[in-house]
Amino acid sequence: MIDWLGTRVPNVQQVPAALPLPKEPPVAQTAVAPAVNVEPLSEGGPRVIGLVPSRITGLPADLWVGSDLSTVTALLDKVPDLQLPAAQSLLYTVLLAESFAPGNSTDAGNQLALARVEKLVAQGALDPAQSLIEQAGVTLSPAHFELWMQISLLSGTEDRACSVLAATPHLSRNYANDIFCDARAQNWPDATLTLGTARALGLLPEAQLALFDRFLDPEASDMLPPLVPPRQMDPLSFRMFEAIGDPVPTSTLPRAYAVADLRDVAGWKAQLEAAERLTLAGALPDNRLLGLYTERRAAASGGIWDRVAALQRFETALETRSAEAVAKTLPPLWTAMGEAGLEVTFATLFADRLTGFDLTGSAKRIQHIIALLSPNYEAAASSTQNKSFAVQIAAGDIVGVAPSDPTEAAIHAGFTNALPRADLLDMVKQGRLGESILHSLILLHKGAGGSANALSEGLATLRALGLEDSARRAALQILLLERR
């Protein structure tokens, strides 16, 4: 027998009374409906876009809030191809810093993200560019998707982009993308049909149509003469030339194309040349270049092979812990690194390992320069009895130091009596710190090129903005490298 079948349901009087309510204030004073703020979902609240948080960059998240979008995008285009590693590093910090949009506008934030990514691509920094555009949202607009597609083609991750295009075809306004992705998916009928439509309606240039003909049917074009690469190469054409077995050398193309040569399918020499080119722009981690240098023995002599051989001999000397061997191999390697413009990269990689060696002669002088060019320049300055102008800059104390030439005089003024640009400091008060830093980088670039006033103003302004480390490292690089 089931026990509960015989249980009598209690009547209402037997139900326990409700517990007394606690003595709380009334929820509302009146019965009038409260005011409700309404905002379109497409706008939303302001969001932070960036890969590196403020606690690491030292930059506030509102560095663009007071800026005008068109002004910032034009300024990013105006920033030249910076040569000083310190300036390059600061530019990447600004581009990758977590930040709110100008005016806290969602649309402005999306547009600024595009401009930041385009600048990263121009530098050849495809990995952070791809991460930033994906964080911003690749499906926000056709412009976002198109930029992501170009980056994906250059970095070899186009299959992901094609998958997104297949799910959201309205994002593409480029028939070439549709044809290429259909072919990648082996959807040959659709690819051929779209190509025929594009040809009939004149939607693609003749050169690209001819390239697609060979891409879709390579066997039919085996006997045809090679195609001439376009004057203005685009990522899609670049990948199709590669696919039909006629790859285009990247040495004469914009820097971002060099990333394609880092793949294993490229020869070692091509990988080395691409890595050096990207490292010079600050777009490749130093350790990646070192890994390629030490991957195998040099295959020949001259040029890049001499650098490879010299570095491998130097690493062997370091491993033996022989000061004599290090002193013998360091000078020729330093000369080789100087020919490639990679002194700061070398200093970053090897300054710490060189610290424990008691060297003499030219090797000791080079060891001292390397220490001052490294991230630990302050420690290097405090551990030497040398009181040169560069050492005093590294120590941050040039009181009583007399400059000996115009370059030293300009740097001395930047750390003593030169006034920072008042208009750039006013920008900070207006919530335009990012703009102020970009203008300072332009000044620094002009200063490194020989303008004494620009150099003094650029250094003084960076210091006034709290960017002391960037100012000192830039000054040291000019003193120790640019003049030479």
C-alpha positions as CSV (number, residue, x, y, z in Angstrom):
1,M,0.0,0.0,0.0
2,I,1.2,3.5,-0.9
3,D,1.4,5.5,2.3
4,W,0.5,8.9,1.0
5,L,-2.8,7.7,-0.6
6,G,-4.5,7.6,2.8
7,T,-3.3,11.0,3.9
8,R,-6.1,13.6,4.3
9,V,-5.5,16.9,2.5
10,P,-5.6,19.7,5.2
11,N,-8.3,22.3,4.9
12,V,-7.6,25.9,4.5
13,Q,-7.9,26.6,8.2
14,Q,-5.1,24.2,8.9
15,V,-2.6,25.9,6.6
16,P,-0.1,27.8,8.7
17,A,-0.5,31.6,8.6
18,A,2.1,33.6,6.6
19,L,5.1,34.7,8.5
20,P,5.0,38.4,9.4
21,L,6.9,40.7,7.0
22,P,10.1,42.3,8.3
23,K,9.9,46.0,9.1
24,E,11.3,47.4,5.8
25,P,10.7,50.8,4.2
26,P,8.2,50.8,1.3
27,V,9.5,50.0,-2.1
28,A,8.0,53.1,-3.7
29,Q,6.6,56.4,-2.3
30,T,4.0,56.7,-5.1
31,A,2.3,54.6,-7.7
32,V,3.6,56.7,-10.5
33,A,5.6,54.7,-13.1
34,P,9.4,55.4,-12.9
35,A,11.3,57.0,-15.8
36,V,13.0,54.5,-18.0
37,N,16.0,55.3,-20.2
38,V,15.8,53.9,-23.7
39,E,18.9,53.3,-25.9
40,P,19.2,51.4,-29.2
41,L,21.0,48.1,-28.8
42,S,23.3,48.9,-31.7
43,E,24.8,51.7,-29.7
44,G,25.3,50.1,-26.3
45,G,27.7,51.4,-23.8
46,P,31.3,52.4,-24.4
47,R,33.7,49.5,-24.6
48,V,37.4,49.1,-24.3
49,I,39.3,47.9,-27.4
50,G,42.9,46.9,-27.2
51,L,45.2,44.0,-26.4
52,V,47.4,45.3,-23.6
53,P,45.8,46.6,-20.3
54,S,46.6,49.9,-18.7
55,R,48.5,48.3,-15.8
56,I,51.1,47.2,-18.4
57,T,51.2,50.1,-20.8
58,G,50.9,52.8,-18.2
59,L,48.5,54.6,-20.5
60,P,45.0,55.5,-19.3
61,A,42.0,53.9,-21.1
62,D,40.7,57.4,-22.0
63,L,43.7,58.4,-24.2
64,W,41.4,58.9,-27.2
65,V,38.2,60.1,-25.5
66,G,38.6,63.8,-26.2
67,S,39.8,63.3,-29.8
68,D,38.0,63.8,-33.1
69,L,37.9,60.5,-35.1
70,S,38.9,62.0,-38.4
71,T,41.8,63.9,-36.8
72,V,43.2,60.7,-35.2
73,T,42.9,58.6,-38.3
74,A,44.6,61.3,-40.4
75,L,47.4,61.6,-37.8
76,L,48.0,57.8,-37.8
77,D,48.5,58.1,-41.6
78,K,50.9,60.9,-41.0
79,V,53.2,59.0,-38.6
80,P,56.2,58.1,-40.7
81,D,58.1,54.9,-40.9
82,L,59.9,55.3,-37.6
83,Q,63.6,54.2,-37.4
84,L,64.3,54.4,-33.7
85,P,63.4,51.2,-31.9
86,A,62.3,53.2,-28.9
87,A,59.9,55.2,-31.0
88,Q,58.6,52.0,-32.7
89,S,58.0,50.4,-29.3
90,L,56.0,53.4,-28.1
91,L,53.9,53.5,-31.3
92,Y,53.0,49.8,-30.8
93,T,52.1,50.5,-27.2
94,V,49.7,53.3,-28.3
95,L,48.2,51.1,-31.0
96,L,47.6,48.1,-28.8
97,A,46.6,49.8,-25.5
98,E,43.2,49.1,-24.2
99,S,41.2,52.3,-24.7
100,F,37.8,53.8,-25.1
101,A,36.6,55.4,-28.3
102,P,36.7,59.1,-29.2
103,G,33.7,60.6,-27.5
104,N,32.9,57.2,-26.0
105,S,31.0,56.5,-29.3
106,T,30.7,52.9,-30.2
107,D,30.8,53.7,-33.9
108,A,33.9,55.9,-33.5
109,G,35.5,53.1,-31.6
110,N,34.9,50.7,-34.4
111,Q,36.3,53.1,-37.0
112,L,39.3,53.9,-34.8
113,A,40.0,50.1,-34.4
114,L,40.1,49.9,-38.2
115,A,42.7,52.7,-38.4
116,R,44.8,51.1,-35.6
117,V,44.7,47.8,-37.4
118,E,45.7,49.3,-40.7
119,K,48.7,51.0,-39.1
120,L,49.8,47.7,-37.6
121,V,49.5,46.0,-41.0
122,A,51.6,48.8,-42.6
123,Q,54.2,48.0,-39.9
124,G,54.1,44.3,-40.8
125,A,52.7,43.3,-37.4
126,L,50.1,40.9,-38.6
127,D,49.7,38.8,-35.5
128,P,48.6,41.7,-33.2
129,A,46.6,43.3,-36.2
130,Q,44.6,40.1,-36.6
131,S,44.0,39.8,-32.8
132,L,42.9,43.4,-32.6
133,I,40.4,43.2,-35.6
134,E,39.0,40.0,-34.2
135,Q,38.5,41.6,-30.8
136,A,36.8,44.6,-32.4
137,G,34.5,42.3,-34.4
138,V,35.1,41.1,-37.9
139,T,31.3,41.0,-38.7
140,L,30.6,44.6,-37.6
141,S,30.7,45.9,-41.2
142,P,32.0,45.0,-44.6
143,A,35.0,47.2,-44.0
144,H,35.9,45.2,-40.9
145,F,35.5,41.9,-42.7
146,E,37.5,43.0,-45.8
147,L,40.4,44.1,-43.6
148,W,40.3,40.8,-41.7
149,M,40.2,38.9,-45.0
150,Q,43.3,40.7,-46.2
151,I,45.2,40.0,-43.0
152,S,44.0,36.3,-43.1
153,L,45.3,36.0,-46.7
154,L,48.7,37.3,-45.7
155,S,49.0,35.2,-42.6
156,G,47.7,32.0,-44.2
157,T,44.5,31.7,-42.1
158,E,42.1,32.5,-44.9
159,D,40.0,29.3,-44.3
160,R,38.5,30.9,-41.1
161,A,37.6,34.0,-43.0
162,C,36.0,32.0,-45.8
163,S,34.0,30.1,-43.2
164,V,32.6,33.4,-41.8
165,L,31.9,34.6,-45.4
166,A,29.9,31.4,-46.1
167,A,27.8,32.0,-43.1
168,T,27.3,35.7,-43.6
169,P,27.7,36.4,-47.4
170,H,26.4,40.0,-47.1
171,L,29.7,41.0,-45.5
172,S,31.6,40.8,-48.8
173,R,31.3,43.5,-51.4
174,N,34.1,42.0,-53.4
175,Y,33.3,39.3,-55.9
176,A,36.9,38.2,-55.8
177,N,36.5,37.0,-52.2
178,D,33.4,35.0,-53.1
179,I,35.2,33.3,-56.0
180,F,38.3,32.5,-54.0
181,C,36.4,31.1,-51.0
182,D,34.1,29.0,-53.2
183,A,37.2,27.5,-54.8
184,R,38.8,26.9,-51.4
185,A,35.7,25.0,-50.5
186,Q,35.9,23.1,-53.8
187,N,32.5,24.6,-54.7
188,W,33.6,24.8,-58.4
189,P,30.2,25.5,-60.0
190,D,29.5,28.5,-57.8
191,A,33.1,29.8,-58.3
192,T,32.9,29.5,-62.1
193,L,29.4,31.1,-62.2
194,T,30.5,34.0,-60.1
195,L,33.6,34.5,-62.2
196,G,31.5,34.5,-65.4
197,T,29.1,37.1,-63.8
198,A,32.0,39.3,-62.7
199,R,33.4,39.2,-66.2
200,A,30.1,39.9,-67.9
201,L,29.4,42.9,-65.7
202,G,32.9,44.2,-65.6
203,L,33.1,43.9,-61.9
204,L,36.8,42.8,-61.7
205,P,39.9,44.1,-63.5
206,E,41.1,42.1,-66.5
207,A,44.3,41.2,-64.8
208,Q,42.5,39.6,-61.9
209,L,40.1,37.8,-64.2
210,A,43.0,36.3,-66.1
211,L,44.5,35.2,-62.7
212,F,41.3,33.6,-61.6
213,D,41.1,31.7,-64.9
214,R,44.4,30.0,-64.1
215,F,43.6,29.7,-60.4
216,L,40.4,27.8,-61.2
217,D,41.8,25.7,-64.1
218,P,45.6,25.5,-63.8
219,E,45.9,22.6,-66.3
220,A,44.3,24.6,-69.1
221,S,46.9,27.4,-68.7
222,D,50.0,25.3,-68.5
223,M,51.2,26.3,-72.0
224,L,50.4,30.0,-71.5
225,P,53.1,32.6,-70.8
226,P,53.5,33.7,-67.2
227,L,51.3,36.5,-66.0
228,V,52.8,39.8,-65.1
229,P,52.2,40.7,-61.4
230,P,50.1,43.9,-60.9
231,R,51.9,47.1,-60.0
232,Q,49.7,47.5,-56.9
233,M,49.7,44.0,-55.4
234,D,46.8,43.0,-53.2
235,P,46.8,40.0,-50.7
236,L,44.3,37.9,-52.7
237,S,46.3,38.2,-56.0
238,F,49.5,37.5,-54.0
239,R,48.0,34.2,-52.7
240,M,46.7,33.2,-56.1
241,F,50.1,33.8,-57.8
242,E,51.5,31.5,-55.2
243,A,48.7,28.9,-55.7
244,I,49.3,28.7,-59.5
245,G,53.0,28.0,-58.9
246,D,54.3,31.5,-59.8
247,P,55.0,33.2,-56.4
248,V,55.9,36.8,-56.3
249,P,59.1,37.8,-54.4
250,T,58.2,39.9,-51.3
251,S,61.3,42.0,-51.2
252,T,59.8,44.7,-53.3
253,L,56.3,44.5,-51.8
254,P,55.0,46.3,-48.7
255,R,56.4,45.0,-45.4
256,A,53.3,43.0,-44.5
257,Y,53.9,40.6,-47.4
258,A,57.2,39.5,-45.8
259,V,55.2,37.6,-43.2
260,A,54.4,35.0,-45.9
261,D,58.2,34.2,-46.1
262,L,58.3,33.2,-42.5
263,R,56.5,29.9,-43.3
264,D,58.3,26.6,-43.6
265,V,57.4,26.4,-47.3
266,A,59.9,29.3,-47.9
267,G,63.6,28.7,-48.1
268,W,65.8,29.5,-45.1
269,K,67.4,32.5,-46.8
270,A,64.0,34.0,-47.6
271,Q,62.9,33.4,-44.0
272,L,66.0,35.1,-42.7
273,E,65.6,38.1,-44.9
274,A,61.9,38.5,-44.0
275,A,62.7,38.1,-40.3
276,E,65.4,40.8,-40.5
277,R,63.1,43.1,-42.4
278,L,60.2,42.7,-39.9
279,T,62.5,42.9,-36.8
280,L,63.8,46.2,-38.1
281,A,60.3,47.5,-37.9
282,G,59.7,46.1,-34.5
283,A,57.1,43.8,-35.9
284,L,58.7,40.5,-35.0
285,P,59.9,39.3,-31.6
286,D,63.6,39.3,-31.2
287,N,63.7,35.7,-30.2
288,R,62.1,34.6,-33.4
289,L,65.0,36.1,-35.4
290,L,67.5,34.5,-33.1
291,G,65.8,31.1,-33.6
292,L,66.1,31.5,-37.4
293,Y,69.8,32.6,-37.1
294,T,70.7,29.4,-35.2
295,E,68.4,27.0,-37.0
296,R,71.2,25.4,-39.1
297,R,74.7,26.1,-40.5
298,A,75.2,28.9,-43.0
299,A,74.8,27.6,-46.5
300,A,77.1,30.1,-48.2
301,S,79.1,33.3,-47.5
302,G,78.6,37.0,-47.9
303,G,75.7,39.2,-46.8
304,I,73.2,37.6,-44.5
305,W,75.2,34.3,-44.3
306,D,78.1,36.2,-42.7
307,R,75.8,37.4,-40.0
308,V,74.5,33.9,-39.4
309,A,78.0,32.5,-39.2
310,A,79.2,35.3,-36.9
311,L,76.3,34.9,-34.5
312,Q,76.7,31.2,-34.3
313,R,80.4,31.5,-33.5
314,F,79.6,34.1,-30.9
315,E,77.0,31.9,-29.2
316,T,79.6,29.1,-29.1
317,A,82.0,31.4,-27.4
318,L,79.4,32.4,-24.9
319,E,78.7,28.7,-24.1
320,T,82.4,28.0,-23.5
321,R,82.5,30.9,-20.9
322,S,85.8,32.0,-22.4
323,A,86.4,35.7,-22.2
324,E,89.1,35.4,-24.9
325,A,86.7,33.6,-27.3
326,V,84.0,36.2,-26.7
327,A,86.4,39.1,-27.2
328,K,87.5,37.5,-30.5
329,T,84.0,36.9,-31.9
330,L,82.1,40.0,-30.6
331,P,83.6,42.8,-32.7
332,P,83.0,41.1,-36.1
333,L,79.5,40.2,-35.1
334,W,78.8,43.7,-33.9
335,T,79.9,45.1,-37.2
336,A,77.7,42.6,-39.0
337,M,74.7,43.5,-36.9
338,G,75.4,47.2,-37.6
339,E,75.3,46.6,-41.3
340,A,71.8,45.2,-40.9
341,G,70.7,47.9,-38.4
342,L,70.0,45.3,-35.7
343,E,72.2,46.6,-32.9
344,V,69.3,47.2,-30.5
345,T,67.9,43.8,-31.2
346,F,71.3,42.2,-30.5
347,A,71.6,44.2,-27.3
348,T,68.2,43.1,-26.1
349,L,69.1,39.5,-26.7
350,F,72.7,39.3,-25.4
351,A,73.4,42.2,-23.0
352,D,72.6,40.1,-19.9
353,R,74.7,37.2,-21.0
354,L,77.7,39.5,-21.7
355,T,77.6,41.1,-18.2
356,G,79.8,38.5,-16.5
357,F,82.7,38.7,-19.0
358,D,85.8,40.7,-18.2
359,L,86.7,42.0,-21.7
360,T,89.4,44.3,-22.9
361,G,90.0,46.6,-25.9
362,S,87.4,47.0,-28.6
363,A,85.3,44.2,-27.2
364,K,85.0,46.0,-23.8
365,R,83.9,49.2,-25.6
366,I,81.2,47.2,-27.6
367,Q,80.1,45.5,-24.4
368,H,79.6,48.9,-22.8
369,I,77.5,50.2,-25.7
370,I,75.4,47.0,-25.8
371,A,74.6,47.4,-22.1
372,L,73.5,51.0,-22.6
373,L,71.3,50.0,-25.5
374,S,69.6,47.2,-23.5
375,P,66.4,47.5,-21.4
376,N,68.7,47.5,-18.3
377,Y,70.5,50.7,-19.3
378,E,70.1,52.2,-15.8
379,A,71.9,49.3,-14.2
380,A,74.6,49.5,-16.8
381,A,75.1,53.2,-16.0
382,S,75.3,52.6,-12.2
383,S,77.9,49.8,-12.6
384,T,80.5,51.8,-14.5
385,Q,83.0,54.5,-13.6
386,N,82.7,55.9,-17.1
387,K,80.9,59.3,-16.9
388,S,80.3,59.9,-20.6
389,F,77.4,61.9,-21.8
390,A,75.5,58.6,-22.8
391,V,76.1,57.2,-19.3
392,Q,74.7,60.3,-17.7
393,I,71.6,60.1,-19.9
394,A,71.1,56.5,-18.9
395,A,71.4,57.4,-15.3
396,G,69.0,60.3,-15.7
397,D,71.4,62.8,-14.2
398,I,73.1,65.3,-16.6
399,V,73.5,68.2,-14.2
400,G,76.8,69.8,-14.8
401,V,77.5,67.7,-18.0
402,A,78.7,69.7,-20.9
403,P,77.6,68.5,-24.4
404,S,80.4,68.2,-27.0
405,D,78.6,68.5,-30.3
406,P,75.2,69.7,-31.7
407,T,73.5,66.4,-31.2
408,E,74.5,66.2,-27.6
409,A,73.5,69.8,-27.2
410,A,70.0,69.1,-28.5
411,I,69.6,66.1,-26.3
412,H,71.0,68.0,-23.3
413,A,68.4,70.7,-23.8
414,G,65.6,68.0,-24.0
415,F,66.6,66.9,-20.6
416,T,67.2,70.3,-19.0
417,N,65.9,73.6,-20.2
418,A,63.9,72.9,-23.4
419,L,60.2,73.5,-22.9
420,P,57.7,70.8,-23.9
421,R,55.3,71.7,-26.6
422,A,52.5,73.6,-24.9
423,D,49.9,72.6,-27.5
424,L,50.7,68.9,-27.0
425,L,50.3,69.3,-23.2
426,D,47.0,71.0,-23.7
427,M,45.8,68.0,-25.7
428,V,46.3,65.8,-22.6
429,K,44.0,68.1,-20.6
430,Q,41.4,67.7,-23.3
431,G,41.5,63.9,-23.1
432,R,43.7,63.6,-26.2
433,L,46.8,61.9,-24.8
434,G,47.1,59.5,-27.7
435,E,47.3,62.4,-30.2
436,S,49.9,64.1,-28.1
437,I,52.1,61.0,-28.1
438,L,51.8,60.5,-31.9
439,H,52.8,64.2,-32.4
440,S,55.8,63.6,-30.1
441,L,56.8,60.6,-32.1
442,I,56.8,62.7,-35.3
443,L,58.9,65.3,-33.6
444,L,61.3,62.6,-32.4
445,H,61.6,61.2,-35.9
446,K,62.4,64.6,-37.3
447,G,65.0,65.1,-34.5
448,A,66.7,61.8,-35.3
449,G,66.9,63.0,-38.9
450,G,68.9,66.1,-37.9
451,S,66.4,68.7,-36.6
452,A,67.9,69.9,-33.3
453,N,64.8,71.9,-32.3
454,A,62.5,68.9,-33.0
455,L,64.8,66.6,-31.0
456,S,64.8,68.8,-28.0
457,E,61.1,69.5,-28.1
458,G,60.3,65.8,-28.7
459,L,62.3,64.6,-25.8
460,A,61.0,67.3,-23.4
461,T,57.4,66.6,-24.4
462,L,57.8,62.8,-23.9
463,R,59.3,63.4,-20.4
464,A,56.4,65.8,-19.6
465,L,54.0,63.1,-20.6
466,G,55.6,60.7,-18.1
467,L,57.3,58.7,-20.8
468,E,60.8,59.0,-19.3
469,D,61.9,55.5,-20.3
470,S,61.0,56.1,-24.0
471,A,62.8,59.5,-23.9
472,R,66.0,58.1,-22.5
473,R,66.1,55.0,-24.7
474,A,65.5,57.2,-27.8
475,A,68.3,59.6,-26.7
476,L,70.7,56.7,-26.2
477,Q,69.9,55.2,-29.5
478,I,70.6,58.5,-31.3
479,L,73.8,59.0,-29.4
480,L,75.2,55.6,-29.8
481,L,73.9,54.6,-33.2
482,E,72.4,57.3,-35.4
483,R,75.4,59.6,-35.5
484,R,77.7,56.7,-36.4
